[in-house]
């Protein structure tokens, strides 16, 4: 299926920009304070846990909605689509490692656990960056000419509905 005119998929760039920045910046913040206060540890660990959960959720939504539709509707592009989708497994491993490192730092904040967390976040960023590039260069343009705007928008709505909640309430409300 090909839509007559490409749909507006620019919102994916906004989401991806967030993921491109959050892990590197979080690692820098963890390294900045080798002996942080308990409040700072809680604040940063909550932020990092949120960022990890958000990417997990983002990929679950793509795996459930985006990739199956693209594979079904554009079977000639299935090998490329499946290859990019498969990158989610590598990222899941890096997310799980960063999550475990964050838990260790939260429970026993020290220069050692902080550096382990920063290194895990750095590794996560190294794995995420090429995947985001692949999605932006290969998958999102395919979605723009394959999905309807309503289907694309529904994917975004589902993403917002399942986004991990923050203690401060929703950003839009």
N, C-alpha and C positions, 0 to 999 in steps of 0.2 A: 504494500500500500504506500502510496506517495501522495502527500498533500499537495494541493496546487501551489500554495505559497508556504515557505517555511514558517513555522510557528515561532513565537518568542520564547527562547530558552535561556535568556540572559541571567535569570535568577540562579542558575547552576554556577555561574562564575562567582556570584556573591558567596554562595555556600562554600565553594572550593577555596576562595580567597581566605575565608575564616580558617579552614583546615590548614592551608598553607602557612599561616602565621602562628596559630595557637601553640603548636608543640615546640617550635623553636623559641618562641617568646617565653613559654613556661619553663623550658630548660634554663634559659638565661636568668629568669627570676629565682629559680631554685638555687642556681650557682651563686647568685649575688649575695645571699645571706647564709653563710656557712653554719651559723648557730641561730636560727630564727626563733622568734617567740612562739609559744604554743598557738597563739591566735593567728600568726602569719602562716604557720604550718597548716592549720585547719583551713584558712582561706585559700591558700594555693592548692592544697590537696583537693578541696572541693571543686575548684576551678578545673584542675586537671582531670578529675573523675568525670566532670560534666563534659569536657571536651572529648574524652575517650568514649563515653556513652553516646554522645551525639554522632560521632563517626560510625560507631557500631550500628546505630539506628538508621543513619543515612544509607549505609550499605544494605541493610536488611530490606529497606524500602525499594532500592534499586533491584535487588535480587528477586523480590516478589513481583514488582510491577514493570519496571523498565526493561530489563534484559529479556524476560520471556516474550514480551510483546515484540521487541525488535527481532528476536530469533524467529518467531512465528511469521512475522510479516515480511521480513527481508532475509529469507533463508540463504541466499547467496552471500550474505555478510555474516552468517552464523559463526564461522571459524574466528573471525576478528572479534566479534561481539563476545563469544565465549572466552577468548583469551583475555580480554580486558576484565570480564566478570571474574575469571579465575584469580586475578590479582587480589581480589577481596580476601582470599584465603591467606595469602602472605601478610596482608595488612592485619587480619584478625589475630594472627600470631603475635605480631609486633604490638598490637593494642593490648593483648592479654599480658604480654611482658611488661609493658608500661604500667598497666593497672596493678600488677603485682608489686612492681617497684614503688609505685605511689603508696600502696598499702603499707609496705615496709617502712617507707619514710614517714608516713603519718604516725605509725605506731612507735617508731624509734628514730626520731629526727636526729641526724648527725651529718657531719661532712661526708662520711662514707655512704650512707643511704641516700643522701641528697645527690651525690655524684652518680650513684647507680641509677637514680631516677632520671637525672639530666641525660645520662648516656642512653637510657631506654627511650626517652623522648626524642633524642637526636636520631636514633636508629629508626624510630617510627616515622619521623619526618623524611628520612632518606628513602623509606619504602613507599610512603604516601605520594611524594612529589611526582615520580614518573607515572604513577597510576592516574593522578589527576590530569597530567598532561595527556595521557592516552584517552581518558574520557572526554576531555575538552576537544581534542583534535579528531577523534574517531567516532565516539558514541553519541555525544551531544549533537553534532551536525546530522548524524543519521536519524536521531530522534526528531530533529527539527523538520524533517521531510517525511517522517513516517507516522508520527503520532498526531492526534488532533490537539488543539490548544486545551480543550476540556480534559483530555486524558493527561496531558502534561500538568495542568493545574491541579488535577486530583492527586497526582503523585506528590506535589508540594503540600497540599492540604493534609494528606496522610502523614507526611513527614512532620508537619507542625503539630498534629494531634498526638503523635507518639514521642515527641521530643522530651527528653528528660526535664522534669520540672526543677525549678530553682526555688530556693527558700524565699526569694524576693518577689515571687509572682511572675507572671508572664511579661515579656518585654513590651508587648503591645497593649497591655491592660493594666 
